[in-house]
Amino acid sequence: MPEISYRQAIKDALAEEIERDENVVVIGEEVAQYNGAYKVTEGLLERYGPKRIVDAPISEAGFIGMGIGASMLGVRPVMELMFWSFAYVAWDQIINNASSVRYMSGGLINVPIVIRGPANGGTNVGATHSHTPENLIANMPGLKVVCPATPYDAKGLMKSAIRDNDPVYVMESTLLYGTTGEVPEEEYVIPLGKADIKREGTDVTIVCHGPSVSVAMTAAQILKEEHDIDAEVLDLRSIRPLDEEAIITSVKKTNRAVLVEENRPFCGVDAQIAYTIQNKAFDYLDAPIQRVSTIDAPAIYSPAVEPEQLPKAANVVEKVLSIM
């Protein structure tokens, strides 16, 4: 399989779905003439024209609301946010309206919209540009949230998201756009709600998603090489729907769990996962569940200090060693 970047994998998914379905359109700030703020949509305007690749004004409340309305009429819009931090000015549309239409219409109206963009810290852009809101959005029934960690997952999940009849919100990462990995040339999709074991192990389960997957993989390598501890790395891929079966199966095998995420700890995704493990696999645990999260404070701007706020492999190793 050829190796391509995370950025290219998303672009390929968009292109394939535009060609497959005449109702798919891409809308967002700078997605057309500027090729996207992170060049994810580079070249798509020339290939598909201004009716399929549409620049939007700097008004998230306006163009996200327009996209939701269009999706209710049969369009399948893929909306790009320059940062997921900017979603808050469209919170009513993203959280309240998109989640409720299908239920309130008695199933008569679907909202097949995808909203995508980066949701991560670590790039020194300050507290107002560094949010990871997957936990907030996943709290709302009717919404789906995915956090791809590799090019393979990014393409497969994006294609599934576009084909889904419910709102699917894709949390990407600016730190991952340039990373590369093997992606098949033939078409494939990854079902929403299906976790993936990135590394088999027997001694401890490390549950993670998004940028934290690479942190967990590095930690697993250190644990094996320096401490002879065989860690299993479980990538959630999808936050909602959540693959509880995969989590419980892994914990029952290893009898220990360390949860890693870039969310802040209070009401984070891992709080729900910790409850799920103790509720469904308590008798299999040989040690308390441990968590590694972002420090519970606004994102630090300083390039020298911000890395200390985020989850690191050393933090994960420390937590694993504390329960062995």
N, C-alpha and C positions, 0 to 999 in steps of 0.2 A: 504494500500500500504506500502511496506517496505521502510525504510529510508536508503539511501546510500549516499556516499560522491559525491561531484561534480567530483572528480577525477575518481571514480568508474563508474559514469554515462557515462563519455566520453569513458572509456575503454570498457564498455558494448556495447556502440554504435559501436565502432570500430570492436569488436568481431562479433557482429550480422551482420554487413555489409560485413565483410570478409567471413563469412559463407554463406551469401545470394548471393554474387556475386564474381565469381572467378577472376574478373579483379581488385578487390580492393586490394591494397598493402599499407603498412605503411613504410615510408622512413624518416630517419632523424638522427641527431647526437645522438648516445647512445640509440636509441629506442629499440635495440635488446638485446645485451648482458648485458647492464647496466640497462635495464628495463625503460629507459627514464629518463631524468634529474629530472623530478618531479614524476616518477613512474606511469605515466599515462598508459604506455604500459607494465607494469609489468606482466610477465607470458605469454605474447602473443607469444614470440619466441618459447617457449616450446610447445605451442598449435598448432601453424600454420607453424613453420619452417622458415628458412632463406630466402626463396623465397617470402614470404609474409610480413615478418618483417625484414627490411633491414637497417643495420647501414650505415651511410653516413660519408664521411670525413668532416673535419671542413672547408667546403668551400660552403657557402650558394649559391653563384653564380653558382657553379658547379652542386650541387645536385638539386637545385630548377629548373635550366634550364633543367636538365635531366628529372625531373618530368613533366615539361610542354611538352617536346617533347614526352614523353611516353603517356601522356594524349591525345595528338593529334592522336595517333595510337590506341586508344581504352582502354588503361589502366586507372584505376581510382585511382591515387595515393593520399594518405593522407600524406602530408609532415609536419613534426614537426620542428618548430624553437624553439631553447632553450629560446630565447627572441624574440619578434617581433622587438626589436631594431636592431637585426642582419639582418633584412630583407633589410636594405638599401644597403648592398653590393650586393644584387641580385635585385636591383630596376629595372634594364632594363628588366629582365625576369618577375618579379612580376607585374610591372605596364605596361610596354610598350608592351611586347610580349603577355602575357596571355590575356590582354584585347582586343587585336586587331585581333587575328587570325581568330575568327569566322566572324567578319565583313569583313576583307580583303579577306577571301576565299569565300565570297558570301554565307555564311551559310553552306558551305560544310564540314568544319572542326570544331568540337567542342573541348573545352578544359575543360574536367570534372575533374579538380584538386581541392583539398582542401589543404589549407595551414593553419596550426593551431599552437597555442602556446600562452604564456602569454604576455599581453600588459597592464602593470599597473605600478604605482609607489608604494611607501609605504613599500618597503622591504629593504631599505638602501643599494642599489646596485649601486648607482651613476647615473650620468646624461646619460651615454652611454648605460644603461641597463633598462631604466624606461620610454620608449616612449609609447604613445597611438596613433598609426597612423591610426585609423579608419577613421578619417576625410580626411586624405591624400589619402587613397586608394579609399574611396567612391567617391572621386572627378572624378575618371576615369570611363567613360562609358564602360560597358562590365564586370565590376567586381562587386561581391556581398560581403557584409560584415555583419557578425552577431556577437553579443556580449552577450552571455548567462550569466544570473545572478544567476541561481539556478540549482541544479542537474537535475530537470525535464526538464528545457529548454535546458541545455547542451546536454542531450542525444537526445532529439527530434530534435533540430536544427542540430546536427552533422549528424544524419541519413539523414535528408533532404539535407544537404550540399553534402554528398557523392553521393547521387543519382542525384544531379543537373548536367546538361550538361554544365554549365558555371563555371568559376573559383569562388570559394567561400572561403573567408578568415575569419577564426574563431578566434576572439580575446578573449582569456580566461584571467584568473587572478590567479597569485600565491596565492593571499589572499583568493581566493574562493575554491581552490582545496580541502581543508580539511572540508569545510562546508557540512552539510547534509540536506537532504530533501526527501520528498516522491516521489517515482518514480514507475510507474506501472510495473508489471512483464510482462504484455502482450505488444506486439509491438505497437508503436505509432510513429508518426512523427509530427513535428511542421512546418507548411508552412513558407517558408522564406517571410519576409515582413508583418508579422502579429504581431502587438503589443499586450501587455497583461496588463490588469488592475490588479495590484498587491493589490491594496486597493481601495475600492469604497469611494467616497467622494463628497461633494456638494459645498465646499467653495473656493477651489483653486486646480488647476491641477499642480502636480509636475511631470515633464517629465524627465526620466532618463534612463540609460542603464549600463550594466556591473556592476562593483563594486559600482557604485553610487546608485544602487537600494537599497542596504542595508542602505546607508546613508539617502536616501529619506524616507524609511520606519521608521527609528528611528526618523527622524524629524516629520513625520506625527503623530507618537505616542505622542511625546512631545507637538505638537500643540493641539492635542485633550485633553490631560490630564491637561495641564497647561493654555491653552488659549481658550478652547472650539471651536477650528477651525477644521473643518472636511475636511482633505486634500485627494484628489484622487491621487494615485501614478500610473503613466502610464509607464510601462517598454517597451521601444521600441523593445527590443530583436534583431531587424534587423535594421541596419543603411541604407543599400541599398540592396534591395528595402525598402523604408521608408513608414510606414503605416500612411500616412497623414490623412486619414479618421478618424482613431482612435484619433489622436491628436486633430483635429478640433472638433470632436464630444464631447470630454471631455471638451475642453475649452468653447464651447458653453453652456455646462451645468454649469460650475463653474464660468465663466466670469473672471478668473484670471489664470496666468501661471507663474510658476517658473521652470526654466530649469537647470538641474544639470548634470554635466559630469566631468570626469577626464581629458578630453582634456583641452588644454590651450584655452583661450578665443578667440584669434585672428584667424579668419577663422575656428573656431571649429564647430562641428556638430550642436551645439545649435544656432549658427549664422544662419544656414539654417532653423532650426525649428522656430526661432523667425520670420524670414521673412515669412515662410509659414503661421504662425498664423496671423500676421498682414495683410497678403494678402487675406486670406480666412475667417478670423473670426474677423476682426477689429471692426466691429460694436457690437460685443458681449463682448468686453473687457471693464471692469470697472476700470482697472488700467494698468500701463505700464508692459510689460513683463520684468521679472527679471532673471538674470543668476547667477549660482554659478559654477565656474570653478577652475581648478588648477591655482595657481599664474603663471603669464607669465614669467617664468625664467627656466633655466636648473634645473633638479631635484636635490634637496639638498641631500647630502650624510648623514649628521648628523642624527642619530636616534632621537635625541631630537628635531630637527627642522623640519625634513621632514613632519611630520603630519600637521604642520601649513601651509604647501604649498598646501595640498590636500583639496578637498571639505569635510566639516564636517557637521554633523547634525545641529550644532549651527548656521553655516552660512546660512543653508536653512531656519531655523526658523526665523532668522533675516530678510531675504529677504521676507518671507511670511508676517511677521508682518508689514513690511514697506508698503505693498500695501492693507492691510485690512481696 
